[in-house]
Amino acid sequence: MKLIDIGALSQLSGLPASTLRYYEEIGLIRSVARHGLRRQFDAPAVTQLALISLGKLAGFSLADIKAMFAGDGAPRVPRAELHLRADALDEQIRGLTRLRDALRHVADCPKDDHLECPKFRRLMQFASRNAPATGGLRGRAD
């Protein structure tokens, strides 16, 4: 079995060694040996790190991702949760598409005063409804 030094694993994964040490500390990956003070990993660690990155991209927390690995490091895919995440992404994409289309319309709107444009007014209403509770459009005096 060929072992991968933490520095090489860092290069292969694109993650700093400090992140790899942290992932090991919280039990996401594990080293199988040491060469002096340097941690050594087996080849499946590269796959595990790719799966961790994919999970993070999908919005899962590190604790969620950890629960997706069996004790031996094999992935346990929570299919129902993945469907829920995909559905949420679909909704986010639809919202962002509507926002993009509205922004393009406003940018190309022939009206001199954007406040006369019905689409611009709907965009402002949408922004007011979807502003974060703190620091959004509501409650600002400036």
N, C-alpha and C positions, 0 to 999 in steps of 0.2 A: 504494500500500500504506500503510494507516494504522498508525503505530507506537504502541506503548503504553509510556508512561513507567514506570520501575520502581515509583514510588509508586502509580500506577493499577493496575499488575499486582499489587502487594501487596494493594490493596483488593479487586480482583476475585477473587484466589485465597485471601484470608484468611491469607496467610503474611507474616511480617515481611520487610522488604527485606533484612535480614541473611541470612535463609534463602535468598532468591532469589540473593543474591550467592554464597553458599556452593554452591548448586546449579549456578550458572554455573562456579564455580571447579573443581568436580569433573566438569564436562561433562554434567550432566543437562539443562541448558537453555543457550541461548546468546543473548546480546544481538546485535542486528544493526546497531546504531548507537549514537551518543551524542549527547545534547543538552547541551552543556557537559560536566559531569562525570557527569551522570545517564545511566544505561543505558536503552536503548530496545529493546523487544522487538516481534516481529511477533505477529499474532493466534494462530497455532498454539501459542504458548507457554502460553496459557491452557489449551488442551487437554492439553498435555504435563504441566502442573502437576496437573491433575485426575487424569491417569493415574498420576502419581507418588504422589499421595495415596491413590489406590485400591490401588496396589501396597503401600504402607506399611501400610494397613489389613489387607491380606491376609497381612502378615507377611514380605514380601520386604525384603531389605536394600537400601540405596541402590545398592550395587554390582550386585545382581541386577537392579534396576530399570534401571540404566544399560545393562546388556546387552540389555534388552528394546527398546531404541531403535536404529534403524538410524542411519547417519551423518547422514542428513538429518532426523532427529528423528521419523520415522514409527515407530509402534509395531510390534514383532515379538512377537506373543503366543505364549508357550510353552505350548501347550495341555496337553501332558502334565503339566507342572509345576503348572498351574492345577488339573487334576484331582486331583493329589496333595494340594495345599493344601486343596481342597474336602473331600476324604476326611478329612484331619486335623481340619478344622473340624467335620465330622459326628461324629467320635469325641469331640471335646471337648464338643460339645453334648450327646451322650448321657451323658457323665460328669457334666456340670453338671446335667442334668435329674435323674439319679439322686440327686445330692447335694441338690438342691432338694427333691425328694420326701421324702428321708430327714429333712431338717431340719424340714419341715412336720409329718411324723409325730411327731418328737420333741417339737416345740412343742405338739402336741395330744395327746400320749400320756397316757393316764389313769393310768399308774403313778406313784406318789409318788416312787419312787426310779428315776431313769432308768437306773441300772446294771442293773435287773431287766428292762429292755425289750430284747428281742432285736434290734430294728432299731437301737436306739441303740448296742448293742455292735458290730453290723456296721459302723455308721458310724465308730465309733472304730477298728476294724480297718482300714477303708478309708483313714482319715486317716493311720494309722501307716504303711501301705504306700506311700502317695503323698506323704508329707512330704519336702521337700527334704533332701538329705544334710546341709546346714549350716543350723542354726537352726530345723529343723522340730521335730516332736514327739520325735524320738530324741535321746538324750544330754543332755536338759535336766534339771537337778537342782532347778529351782525349782518 
